[in-house]
Amino acid sequence: MVAVALVFLTSASYAEKNVATKQIATAKKQPAPKAHRLVIQVDQNDPAVMNLALNNATNLIDYYRAKGQDVNVDVVTYGPGLHMLRADTSPVQERIKVLKDYAFQQIQFSACNNTKEVWKRRKAIRSTCYLRPSSFPRASFD
């Protein structure tokens, strides 16, 4: 009777090791999860709208950091919203600097190149923003 119980325990132990080995092999085959990609648009020259966009970006970054997941947030400005990125008229310039320091790899600020061309003579667009070729027809990350 003792010998039978010993064989049973050995078989159960072998089965558990086999299952664990299969789980590890399956985990190795799965690719790393891709980063979440989110876009926030600003198209108004309104400090409340700009602050709301920055609050949403901060909250998204904090949320995904707490879950241990990667996220890339792109704040896209066009039309009157381009004032958000202008060095001479931005009411949120300091908040942008703080957010970029806080989440350097996770946030990007983009400006519509069409709007920028209209304002080209003013030469006040921040050099730290990425210029999109048009006003943002679809979500794309470079």
C-alpha positions as CSV (number, residue, x, y, z in Angstrom):
1,M,0.0,0.0,0.0
2,V,2.8,2.4,0.8
3,A,4.5,1.7,-2.5
4,V,1.4,2.5,-4.5
5,A,1.0,5.8,-2.7
6,L,4.7,6.6,-3.4
7,V,4.2,5.9,-7.1
8,F,1.1,8.1,-7.2
9,L,2.9,11.0,-5.6
10,T,5.8,10.6,-8.1
11,S,3.3,10.6,-11.0
12,A,1.5,13.7,-9.7
13,S,4.8,15.5,-9.2
14,Y,5.9,14.6,-12.8
15,A,2.5,15.8,-14.2
16,E,2.8,19.1,-12.3
17,K,6.3,19.7,-13.7
18,N,5.1,18.8,-17.2
19,V,2.3,21.3,-17.0
20,A,4.6,24.0,-15.5
21,T,7.1,23.4,-18.4
22,K,4.3,23.8,-21.0
23,Q,3.2,27.0,-19.4
24,I,6.7,28.5,-19.4
25,A,7.1,27.4,-23.1
26,T,3.8,29.1,-24.0
27,A,4.7,32.2,-22.1
28,K,8.0,32.4,-24.1
29,K,6.2,32.1,-27.4
30,Q,3.8,35.0,-26.8
31,P,5.2,38.3,-28.0
32,A,5.5,41.2,-25.7
33,P,2.4,43.3,-25.5
34,K,2.4,46.4,-27.6
35,A,2.1,49.8,-26.1
36,H,-1.3,51.4,-26.0
37,R,-1.5,54.3,-28.4
38,L,-3.8,57.2,-27.7
39,V,-4.4,60.5,-29.5
40,I,-5.8,63.7,-27.9
41,Q,-6.7,66.6,-30.2
42,V,-6.8,70.3,-29.3
43,D,-8.5,72.5,-31.9
44,Q,-9.4,75.5,-29.7
45,N,-7.5,78.4,-28.3
46,D,-9.1,77.9,-24.9
47,P,-6.9,77.4,-21.8
48,A,-9.7,75.2,-20.3
49,V,-9.6,72.9,-23.3
50,M,-5.8,72.8,-23.2
51,N,-5.7,72.0,-19.5
52,L,-8.3,69.3,-20.0
53,A,-6.2,67.7,-22.7
54,L,-3.1,67.8,-20.5
55,N,-5.1,66.4,-17.5
56,N,-6.3,63.5,-19.7
57,A,-2.8,62.8,-20.9
58,T,-1.5,62.7,-17.4
59,N,-4.3,60.5,-16.2
60,L,-3.8,58.1,-19.1
61,I,-0.1,57.8,-18.4
62,D,-0.6,57.3,-14.7
63,Y,-3.3,54.7,-15.3
64,Y,-1.2,52.5,-17.6
65,R,1.9,53.0,-15.5
66,A,-0.1,51.7,-12.5
67,K,-1.1,48.6,-14.5
68,G,2.6,48.1,-15.6
69,Q,1.7,48.7,-19.3
70,D,3.3,50.9,-21.8
71,V,1.4,53.8,-23.4
72,N,2.2,56.4,-26.0
73,V,0.1,59.6,-26.0
74,D,0.1,62.1,-28.8
75,V,-1.4,65.5,-28.2
76,V,-2.2,66.9,-31.7
77,T,-2.9,70.6,-32.2
78,Y,-4.4,72.2,-35.2
79,G,-6.2,75.4,-36.2
80,P,-6.6,77.7,-33.2
81,G,-5.4,74.9,-30.9
82,L,-1.9,75.5,-32.2
83,H,-1.6,78.3,-29.7
84,M,-1.0,75.6,-27.2
85,L,2.5,75.0,-28.6
86,R,3.4,78.6,-29.5
87,A,6.1,80.0,-27.3
88,D,4.6,83.5,-27.3
89,T,0.9,82.6,-26.7
90,S,0.7,79.3,-24.9
91,P,-1.2,79.6,-21.6
92,V,0.0,76.0,-20.7
93,Q,3.7,76.2,-21.7
94,E,4.9,75.4,-18.2
95,R,2.6,72.4,-17.8
96,I,3.8,71.1,-21.1
97,K,7.4,71.3,-19.9
98,V,6.5,69.5,-16.6
99,L,4.6,66.8,-18.4
100,K,7.4,66.2,-20.9
101,D,9.8,65.8,-18.0
102,Y,7.4,63.5,-16.2
103,A,6.7,61.3,-19.2
104,F,9.5,61.9,-21.7
105,Q,9.2,58.7,-23.6
106,Q,5.4,58.4,-23.3
107,I,4.1,61.7,-24.7
108,Q,4.5,63.6,-27.9
109,F,3.1,67.0,-28.9
110,S,2.3,67.4,-32.6
111,A,1.4,70.5,-34.7
112,C,-0.5,70.5,-38.0
113,N,1.9,71.5,-40.7
114,N,-0.9,73.2,-42.7
115,T,-1.7,75.5,-39.8
116,K,2.0,76.1,-39.2
117,E,2.5,77.2,-42.8
118,V,-0.2,79.7,-42.4
119,W,1.6,81.1,-39.4
120,K,5.0,80.7,-40.9
121,R,5.8,84.4,-40.8
122,R,5.3,84.5,-37.0
123,K,8.0,81.9,-36.3
124,A,6.7,81.2,-32.9
125,I,6.1,77.4,-33.1
126,R,8.0,75.5,-30.4
127,S,10.8,73.5,-31.9
128,T,10.1,70.5,-29.6
129,C,6.9,69.6,-31.4
130,Y,6.5,67.2,-34.3
131,L,4.9,68.7,-37.5
132,R,2.2,66.6,-39.1
133,P,1.8,66.9,-42.9
134,S,-1.9,67.7,-42.6
135,S,-4.5,68.6,-40.0
136,F,-4.7,64.9,-38.9
137,P,-6.9,62.8,-41.2
138,R,-6.2,59.5,-39.3
139,A,-4.3,58.3,-36.2
140,S,-0.8,57.2,-37.1
141,F,2.4,57.0,-35.1
142,D,5.8,57.2,-36.6
